[in-house]
Amino acid sequence: LECDLAMNLVGQPLVRQQVMKGVTEFLDNQNPVKPLVMSFHGSTGTGKTYVSSMLIRYLFQGGLQSPYVHHFSPIVHFPHAEQIEQYKESLKRWIQGNLTNCGRSAFLFDEMDKMHPGLVDVIIPFLGPSWVVYGTNYRKAIFIFISNAGGEQINKMTLDLWHAHKDREEISLQDLELAISKAVFENPQSGFWKSGIINEHLIDFVVPFLPLKHHHVKQCVVSELVQQGLEVRSDVVQEVADSIPYFPEEEKIFSSTGCKTVASRISFFF
């Protein structure tokens, strides 16, 4: 996993460091006091889904297809605000049932910024350091929250630090933590709004994904060409990277969509 992150995840030194620290410490501990809870934050195309699926691929045979990996999307699984009580009950039962089947299960919650406030609170009993919940030992489970919330603040901070001649390798978690928590945990639109998950400090690792620069996008283009079995031509790499919008308007430093649209754009240049 460490090697794969180093080779294939572009421009995210903080992510590599936080994810490896979290996973290694957790798996080395035969008797963890609580499940591993990580929250991924950043704007579109910066690698949040990519890293979570890579992580799952190394931890579970069959990766995301494993019967012990459970993936929730608010738009797919919890679309109607008026049915929130029903969702709470079924989410609690689903997690409880699956942890009874296998204590070493993983639960991925996508687009936390679109989750109905209050819904995730039903999973609080599963995240804390209690020994047994509902008759099940669940402390070896892994929970990953994925969210675009905080992306704007991370982008702004990264831009400010860039203006201050601070390289992304020098950016620390402390530089970003306050901005993320304000944007994510104090936002009435966020799934974490007034959540006990925050008040009880149940998230072990807040993982910020930084905006990507032009040369990072070029690396993504090369990877995608290789993956599609196409010839890696420098003119194509340059053209695809140039076709993506960048911000801020005047300086054009960071990709507005990260590497999200790279795969779909390649066909235009062949």
SELUMLO-354967 format. One record per residue (C-alpha): residue number from 0; residue in three letters; z, y, x. Coordinates in steps of 0.5 Angstrom, whole numbers, always signed. Layout:
<marmar i="NUM" aa="ALA" Z="Z" Y="Y" X="X"/>
...
//
This chain:
<marmar i="0" aa="LEU" Z="+0" Y="+0" X="+0"/>
<marmar i="1" aa="GLU" Z="+2" Y="+5" X="+6"/>
<marmar i="2" aa="CYS" Z="-5" Y="+4" X="+9"/>
<marmar i="3" aa="ASP" Z="-9" Y="+4" X="+3"/>
<marmar i="4" aa="LEU" Z="-5" Y="+11" X="+1"/>
<marmar i="5" aa="ALA" Z="-7" Y="+13" X="+8"/>
<marmar i="6" aa="MET" Z="-14" Y="+11" X="+8"/>
<marmar i="7" aa="ASN" Z="-16" Y="+13" X="+1"/>
<marmar i="8" aa="LEU" Z="-11" Y="+18" X="-2"/>
<marmar i="9" aa="VAL" Z="-14" Y="+25" X="+0"/>
<marmar i="10" aa="GLY" Z="-10" Y="+31" X="+1"/>
<marmar i="11" aa="GLN" Z="-3" Y="+29" X="-1"/>
<marmar i="12" aa="PRO" Z="+2" Y="+28" X="+5"/>
<marmar i="13" aa="LEU" Z="+8" Y="+29" X="+0"/>
<marmar i="14" aa="VAL" Z="+5" Y="+24" X="-5"/>
<marmar i="15" aa="ARG" Z="+5" Y="+19" X="+1"/>
<marmar i="16" aa="GLN" Z="+12" Y="+20" X="+3"/>
<marmar i="17" aa="GLN" Z="+15" Y="+20" X="-4"/>
<marmar i="18" aa="VAL" Z="+12" Y="+14" X="-6"/>
<marmar i="19" aa="MET" Z="+13" Y="+10" X="+0"/>
<marmar i="20" aa="LYS" Z="+20" Y="+12" X="+0"/>
<marmar i="21" aa="GLY" Z="+21" Y="+11" X="-7"/>
<marmar i="22" aa="VAL" Z="+18" Y="+4" X="-7"/>
<marmar i="23" aa="THR" Z="+21" Y="+1" X="-1"/>
<marmar i="24" aa="GLU" Z="+28" Y="+3" X="-2"/>
<marmar i="25" aa="PHE" Z="+28" Y="+0" X="-9"/>
<marmar i="26" aa="LEU" Z="+24" Y="-6" X="-7"/>
<marmar i="27" aa="ASP" Z="+29" Y="-7" X="-1"/>
<marmar i="28" aa="ASN" Z="+35" Y="-7" X="-5"/>
<marmar i="29" aa="GLN" Z="+36" Y="-14" X="-8"/>
<marmar i="30" aa="ASN" Z="+41" Y="-10" X="-13"/>
<marmar i="31" aa="PRO" Z="+39" Y="-3" X="-15"/>
<marmar i="32" aa="VAL" Z="+44" Y="+1" X="-19"/>
<marmar i="33" aa="LYS" Z="+38" Y="+3" X="-24"/>
<marmar i="34" aa="PRO" Z="+31" Y="+2" X="-25"/>
<marmar i="35" aa="LEU" Z="+26" Y="+6" X="-21"/>
<marmar i="36" aa="VAL" Z="+24" Y="+13" X="-24"/>
<marmar i="37" aa="MET" Z="+18" Y="+17" X="-22"/>
<marmar i="38" aa="SER" Z="+15" Y="+23" X="-25"/>
<marmar i="39" aa="PHE" Z="+8" Y="+25" X="-22"/>
<marmar i="40" aa="HIS" Z="+6" Y="+32" X="-23"/>
<marmar i="41" aa="GLY" Z="-1" Y="+36" X="-22"/>
<marmar i="42" aa="SER" Z="-7" Y="+38" X="-25"/>
<marmar i="43" aa="THR" Z="-13" Y="+34" X="-27"/>
<marmar i="44" aa="GLY" Z="-17" Y="+30" X="-21"/>
<marmar i="45" aa="THR" Z="-11" Y="+30" X="-16"/>
<marmar i="46" aa="GLY" Z="-10" Y="+23" X="-16"/>
<marmar i="47" aa="LYS" Z="-4" Y="+22" X="-21"/>
<marmar i="48" aa="THR" Z="-7" Y="+16" X="-25"/>
<marmar i="49" aa="TYR" Z="-11" Y="+13" X="-18"/>
<marmar i="50" aa="VAL" Z="-4" Y="+13" X="-15"/>
<marmar i="51" aa="SER" Z="+0" Y="+10" X="-20"/>
<marmar i="52" aa="SER" Z="-6" Y="+4" X="-21"/>
<marmar i="53" aa="MET" Z="-6" Y="+3" X="-14"/>
<marmar i="54" aa="LEU" Z="+2" Y="+2" X="-14"/>
<marmar i="55" aa="ILE" Z="+1" Y="-3" X="-20"/>
<marmar i="56" aa="ARG" Z="-4" Y="-7" X="-16"/>
<marmar i="57" aa="TYR" Z="+0" Y="-8" X="-10"/>
<marmar i="58" aa="LEU" Z="+6" Y="-10" X="-14"/>
<marmar i="59" aa="PHE" Z="+4" Y="-14" X="-20"/>
<marmar i="60" aa="GLN" Z="-1" Y="-20" X="-20"/>
<marmar i="61" aa="GLY" Z="-7" Y="-17" X="-24"/>
<marmar i="62" aa="GLY" Z="-5" Y="-10" X="-23"/>
<marmar i="63" aa="LEU" Z="-6" Y="-6" X="-30"/>
<marmar i="64" aa="GLN" Z="-8" Y="-12" X="-33"/>
<marmar i="65" aa="SER" Z="-1" Y="-16" X="-32"/>
<marmar i="66" aa="PRO" Z="+3" Y="-18" X="-38"/>
<marmar i="67" aa="TYR" Z="+9" Y="-15" X="-34"/>
<marmar i="68" aa="VAL" Z="+5" Y="-8" X="-34"/>
<marmar i="69" aa="HIS" Z="+6" Y="-3" X="-40"/>
<marmar i="70" aa="HIS" Z="+2" Y="+3" X="-41"/>
<marmar i="71" aa="PHE" Z="+3" Y="+8" X="-46"/>
<marmar i="72" aa="SER" Z="-1" Y="+14" X="-48"/>
<marmar i="73" aa="PRO" Z="+1" Y="+19" X="-53"/>
<marmar i="74" aa="ILE" Z="-6" Y="+20" X="-56"/>
<marmar i="75" aa="VAL" Z="-7" Y="+13" X="-57"/>
<marmar i="76" aa="HIS" Z="+0" Y="+10" X="-59"/>
<marmar i="77" aa="PHE" Z="+4" Y="+16" X="-62"/>
<marmar i="78" aa="PRO" Z="-2" Y="+21" X="-65"/>
<marmar i="79" aa="HIS" Z="+2" Y="+23" X="-71"/>
<marmar i="80" aa="ALA" Z="+8" Y="+28" X="-71"/>
<marmar i="81" aa="GLU" Z="+11" Y="+26" X="-78"/>
<marmar i="82" aa="GLN" Z="+11" Y="+19" X="-75"/>
<marmar i="83" aa="ILE" Z="+16" Y="+20" X="-70"/>
<marmar i="84" aa="GLU" Z="+22" Y="+16" X="-72"/>
<marmar i="85" aa="GLN" Z="+18" Y="+10" X="-73"/>
<marmar i="86" aa="TYR" Z="+15" Y="+11" X="-66"/>
<marmar i="87" aa="LYS" Z="+22" Y="+12" X="-63"/>
<marmar i="88" aa="GLU" Z="+24" Y="+5" X="-66"/>
<marmar i="89" aa="SER" Z="+18" Y="+1" X="-64"/>
<marmar i="90" aa="LEU" Z="+18" Y="+4" X="-57"/>
<marmar i="91" aa="LYS" Z="+25" Y="+2" X="-56"/>
<marmar i="92" aa="ARG" Z="+24" Y="-5" X="-59"/>
<marmar i="93" aa="TRP" Z="+18" Y="-6" X="-54"/>
<marmar i="94" aa="ILE" Z="+21" Y="-4" X="-48"/>
<marmar i="95" aa="GLN" Z="+27" Y="-8" X="-50"/>
<marmar i="96" aa="GLY" Z="+23" Y="-14" X="-52"/>
<marmar i="97" aa="ASN" Z="+19" Y="-14" X="-45"/>
<marmar i="98" aa="LEU" Z="+25" Y="-13" X="-41"/>
<marmar i="99" aa="THR" Z="+28" Y="-19" X="-44"/>
<marmar i="100" aa="ASN" Z="+22" Y="-23" X="-42"/>
<marmar i="101" aa="CYS" Z="+22" Y="-20" X="-35"/>
<marmar i="102" aa="GLY" Z="+27" Y="-15" X="-32"/>
<marmar i="103" aa="ARG" Z="+21" Y="-13" X="-26"/>
<marmar i="104" aa="SER" Z="+17" Y="-10" X="-31"/>
<marmar i="105" aa="ALA" Z="+13" Y="-3" X="-30"/>
<marmar i="106" aa="PHE" Z="+12" Y="+2" X="-36"/>
<marmar i="107" aa="LEU" Z="+7" Y="+8" X="-35"/>
<marmar i="108" aa="PHE" Z="+7" Y="+14" X="-39"/>
<marmar i="109" aa="ASP" Z="+1" Y="+18" X="-39"/>
<marmar i="110" aa="GLU" Z="+0" Y="+25" X="-41"/>
<marmar i="111" aa="MET" Z="+7" Y="+27" X="-42"/>
<marmar i="112" aa="ASP" Z="+5" Y="+34" X="-43"/>
<marmar i="113" aa="LYS" Z="+2" Y="+31" X="-50"/>
<marmar i="114" aa="MET" Z="+8" Y="+27" X="-52"/>
<marmar i="115" aa="HIS" Z="+12" Y="+29" X="-58"/>
<marmar i="116" aa="PRO" Z="+19" Y="+32" X="-55"/>
<marmar i="117" aa="GLY" Z="+25" Y="+28" X="-57"/>
<marmar i="118" aa="LEU" Z="+21" Y="+21" X="-57"/>
<marmar i="119" aa="VAL" Z="+22" Y="+19" X="-49"/>
<marmar i="120" aa="ASP" Z="+29" Y="+20" X="-51"/>
<marmar i="121" aa="VAL" Z="+30" Y="+13" X="-54"/>
<marmar i="122" aa="ILE" Z="+28" Y="+10" X="-47"/>
<marmar i="123" aa="ILE" Z="+34" Y="+14" X="-44"/>
<marmar i="124" aa="PRO" Z="+39" Y="+7" X="-44"/>
<marmar i="125" aa="PHE" Z="+34" Y="+4" X="-40"/>
<marmar i="126" aa="LEU" Z="+34" Y="+9" X="-35"/>
<marmar i="127" aa="GLY" Z="+41" Y="+10" X="-33"/>
<marmar i="128" aa="PRO" Z="+46" Y="+6" X="-28"/>
<marmar i="129" aa="SER" Z="+49" Y="+2" X="-34"/>
<marmar i="130" aa="TRP" Z="+49" Y="-6" X="-32"/>
<marmar i="131" aa="VAL" Z="+47" Y="-9" X="-39"/>
<marmar i="132" aa="VAL" Z="+43" Y="-5" X="-44"/>
<marmar i="133" aa="TYR" Z="+42" Y="-9" X="-51"/>
<marmar i="134" aa="GLY" Z="+44" Y="-16" X="-47"/>
<marmar i="135" aa="THR" Z="+39" Y="-15" X="-42"/>
<marmar i="136" aa="ASN" Z="+39" Y="-13" X="-35"/>
<marmar i="137" aa="TYR" Z="+34" Y="-8" X="-34"/>
<marmar i="138" aa="ARG" Z="+35" Y="-5" X="-27"/>
<marmar i="139" aa="LYS" Z="+29" Y="-8" X="-23"/>
<marmar i="140" aa="ALA" Z="+24" Y="-4" X="-28"/>
<marmar i="141" aa="ILE" Z="+20" Y="+1" X="-26"/>
<marmar i="142" aa="PHE" Z="+18" Y="+7" X="-30"/>
<marmar i="143" aa="ILE" Z="+12" Y="+12" X="-28"/>
<marmar i="144" aa="PHE" Z="+11" Y="+19" X="-32"/>
<marmar i="145" aa="ILE" Z="+5" Y="+22" X="-31"/>
<marmar i="146" aa="SER" Z="+3" Y="+29" X="-33"/>
<marmar i="147" aa="ASN" Z="-1" Y="+35" X="-32"/>
<marmar i="148" aa="ALA" Z="+5" Y="+40" X="-33"/>
<marmar i="149" aa="GLY" Z="+7" Y="+44" X="-27"/>
<marmar i="150" aa="GLY" Z="+0" Y="+43" X="-25"/>
<marmar i="151" aa="GLU" Z="-1" Y="+51" X="-25"/>
<marmar i="152" aa="GLN" Z="+5" Y="+52" X="-22"/>
<marmar i="153" aa="ILE" Z="+4" Y="+47" X="-16"/>
<marmar i="154" aa="ASN" Z="-3" Y="+51" X="-15"/>
<marmar i="155" aa="LYS" Z="+0" Y="+58" X="-15"/>
<marmar i="156" aa="MET" Z="+5" Y="+56" X="-10"/>
<marmar i="157" aa="THR" Z="+0" Y="+52" X="-6"/>
<marmar i="158" aa="LEU" Z="-5" Y="+58" X="-6"/>
<marmar i="159" aa="ASP" Z="+1" Y="+63" X="-4"/>
<marmar i="160" aa="LEU" Z="+3" Y="+58" X="+2"/>
<marmar i="161" aa="TRP" Z="-4" Y="+58" X="+4"/>
<marmar i="162" aa="HIS" Z="-5" Y="+65" X="+4"/>
<marmar i="163" aa="ALA" Z="+2" Y="+65" X="+8"/>
<marmar i="164" aa="HIS" Z="-2" Y="+61" X="+13"/>
<marmar i="165" aa="LYS" Z="+2" Y="+55" X="+12"/>
<marmar i="166" aa="ASP" Z="-2" Y="+48" X="+12"/>
<marmar i="167" aa="ARG" Z="-1" Y="+43" X="+6"/>
<marmar i="168" aa="GLU" Z="+2" Y="+38" X="+12"/>
<marmar i="169" aa="GLU" Z="+8" Y="+43" X="+12"/>
<marmar i="170" aa="ILE" Z="+9" Y="+44" X="+5"/>
<marmar i="171" aa="SER" Z="+16" Y="+41" X="+3"/>
<marmar i="172" aa="LEU" Z="+18" Y="+38" X="-4"/>
<marmar i="173" aa="GLN" Z="+23" Y="+44" X="-4"/>
<marmar i="174" aa="ASP" Z="+18" Y="+49" X="-4"/>
<marmar i="175" aa="LEU" Z="+15" Y="+46" X="-10"/>
<marmar i="176" aa="GLU" Z="+21" Y="+43" X="-14"/>
<marmar i="177" aa="LEU" Z="+24" Y="+49" X="-17"/>
<marmar i="178" aa="ALA" Z="+17" Y="+51" X="-20"/>
<marmar i="179" aa="ILE" Z="+16" Y="+44" X="-23"/>
<marmar i="180" aa="SER" Z="+22" Y="+44" X="-26"/>
<marmar i="181" aa="LYS" Z="+21" Y="+51" X="-29"/>
<marmar i="182" aa="ALA" Z="+14" Y="+49" X="-32"/>
<marmar i="183" aa="VAL" Z="+16" Y="+42" X="-34"/>
<marmar i="184" aa="PHE" Z="+23" Y="+41" X="-36"/>
<marmar i="185" aa="GLU" Z="+24" Y="+48" X="-39"/>
<marmar i="186" aa="ASN" Z="+17" Y="+48" X="-43"/>
<marmar i="187" aa="PRO" Z="+18" Y="+47" X="-51"/>
<marmar i="188" aa="GLN" Z="+11" Y="+44" X="-51"/>
<marmar i="189" aa="SER" Z="+13" Y="+39" X="-46"/>
<marmar i="190" aa="GLY" Z="+15" Y="+31" X="-47"/>
<marmar i="191" aa="PHE" Z="+21" Y="+33" X="-43"/>
<marmar i="192" aa="TRP" Z="+23" Y="+39" X="-47"/>
<marmar i="193" aa="LYS" Z="+31" Y="+39" X="-48"/>
<marmar i="194" aa="SER" Z="+31" Y="+31" X="-46"/>
<marmar i="195" aa="GLY" Z="+37" Y="+27" X="-44"/>
<marmar i="196" aa="ILE" Z="+32" Y="+24" X="-38"/>
<marmar i="197" aa="ILE" Z="+33" Y="+31" X="-35"/>
<marmar i="198" aa="ASN" Z="+40" Y="+33" X="-37"/>
<marmar i="199" aa="GLU" Z="+43" Y="+26" X="-34"/>
<marmar i="200" aa="HIS" Z="+38" Y="+27" X="-28"/>
<marmar i="201" aa="LEU" Z="+35" Y="+20" X="-29"/>
<marmar i="202" aa="ILE" Z="+29" Y="+22" X="-25"/>
<marmar i="203" aa="ASP" Z="+29" Y="+19" X="-18"/>
<marmar i="204" aa="PHE" Z="+23" Y="+22" X="-15"/>
<marmar i="205" aa="VAL" Z="+19" Y="+28" X="-18"/>
<marmar i="206" aa="VAL" Z="+12" Y="+27" X="-14"/>
<marmar i="207" aa="PRO" Z="+8" Y="+34" X="-14"/>
<marmar i="208" aa="PHE" Z="+0" Y="+33" X="-13"/>
<marmar i="209" aa="LEU" Z="-3" Y="+39" X="-9"/>
<marmar i="210" aa="PRO" Z="-10" Y="+42" X="-11"/>
<marmar i="211" aa="LEU" Z="-16" Y="+39" X="-7"/>
<marmar i="212" aa="LYS" Z="-20" Y="+43" X="-2"/>
<marmar i="213" aa="HIS" Z="-27" Y="+43" X="-1"/>
<marmar i="214" aa="HIS" Z="-27" Y="+38" X="+5"/>
<marmar i="215" aa="HIS" Z="-22" Y="+33" X="+1"/>
<marmar i="216" aa="VAL" Z="-28" Y="+33" X="-5"/>
<marmar i="217" aa="LYS" Z="-33" Y="+31" X="+0"/>
<marmar i="218" aa="GLN" Z="-28" Y="+25" X="+2"/>
<marmar i="219" aa="CYS" Z="-28" Y="+23" X="-5"/>
<marmar i="220" aa="VAL" Z="-36" Y="+24" X="-5"/>
<marmar i="221" aa="VAL" Z="-36" Y="+19" X="+1"/>
<marmar i="222" aa="SER" Z="-31" Y="+14" X="-2"/>
<marmar i="223" aa="GLU" Z="-35" Y="+14" X="-9"/>
<marmar i="224" aa="LEU" Z="-42" Y="+13" X="-5"/>
<marmar i="225" aa="VAL" Z="-39" Y="+7" X="-1"/>
<marmar i="226" aa="GLN" Z="-36" Y="+4" X="-8"/>
<marmar i="227" aa="GLN" Z="-43" Y="+5" X="-11"/>
<marmar i="228" aa="GLY" Z="-46" Y="+2" X="-6"/>
<marmar i="229" aa="LEU" Z="-51" Y="+8" X="-4"/>
<marmar i="230" aa="GLU" Z="-53" Y="+11" X="+2"/>
<marmar i="231" aa="VAL" Z="-48" Y="+16" X="+5"/>
<marmar i="232" aa="ARG" Z="-53" Y="+22" X="+6"/>
<marmar i="233" aa="SER" Z="-49" Y="+28" X="+9"/>
<marmar i="234" aa="ASP" Z="-54" Y="+33" X="+4"/>
<marmar i="235" aa="VAL" Z="-52" Y="+29" X="-2"/>
<marmar i="236" aa="VAL" Z="-44" Y="+30" X="+0"/>
<marmar i="237" aa="GLN" Z="-45" Y="+37" X="+1"/>
<marmar i="238" aa="GLU" Z="-49" Y="+38" X="-5"/>
<marmar i="239" aa="VAL" Z="-44" Y="+34" X="-10"/>
<marmar i="240" aa="ALA" Z="-38" Y="+38" X="-7"/>
<marmar i="241" aa="ASP" Z="-42" Y="+45" X="-8"/>
<marmar i="242" aa="SER" Z="-43" Y="+43" X="-15"/>
<marmar i="243" aa="ILE" Z="-36" Y="+43" X="-17"/>
<marmar i="244" aa="PRO" Z="-32" Y="+49" X="-19"/>
<marmar i="245" aa="TYR" Z="-27" Y="+52" X="-15"/>
<marmar i="246" aa="PHE" Z="-21" Y="+57" X="-16"/>
<marmar i="247" aa="PRO" Z="-19" Y="+63" X="-15"/>
<marmar i="248" aa="GLU" Z="-26" Y="+66" X="-17"/>
<marmar i="249" aa="GLU" Z="-26" Y="+71" X="-11"/>
<marmar i="250" aa="GLU" Z="-24" Y="+66" X="-5"/>
<marmar i="251" aa="LYS" Z="-26" Y="+59" X="-8"/>
<marmar i="252" aa="ILE" Z="-21" Y="+55" X="-4"/>
<marmar i="253" aa="PHE" Z="-19" Y="+49" X="-9"/>
<marmar i="254" aa="SER" Z="-23" Y="+45" X="-14"/>
<marmar i="255" aa="SER" Z="-22" Y="+46" X="-21"/>
<marmar i="256" aa="THR" Z="-22" Y="+39" X="-23"/>
<marmar i="257" aa="GLY" Z="-20" Y="+36" X="-16"/>
<marmar i="258" aa="CYS" Z="-24" Y="+29" X="-15"/>
<marmar i="259" aa="LYS" Z="-25" Y="+28" X="-23"/>
<marmar i="260" aa="THR" Z="-32" Y="+29" X="-24"/>
<marmar i="261" aa="VAL" Z="-35" Y="+27" X="-17"/>
<marmar i="262" aa="ALA" Z="-37" Y="+20" X="-20"/>
<marmar i="263" aa="SER" Z="-41" Y="+22" X="-26"/>
<marmar i="264" aa="ARG" Z="-44" Y="+28" X="-21"/>
<marmar i="265" aa="ILE" Z="-47" Y="+23" X="-16"/>
<marmar i="266" aa="SER" Z="-53" Y="+21" X="-21"/>
<marmar i="267" aa="PHE" Z="-55" Y="+28" X="-21"/>
<marmar i="268" aa="PHE" Z="-57" Y="+28" X="-14"/>
<marmar i="269" aa="PHE" Z="-60" Y="+21" X="-13"/>
//
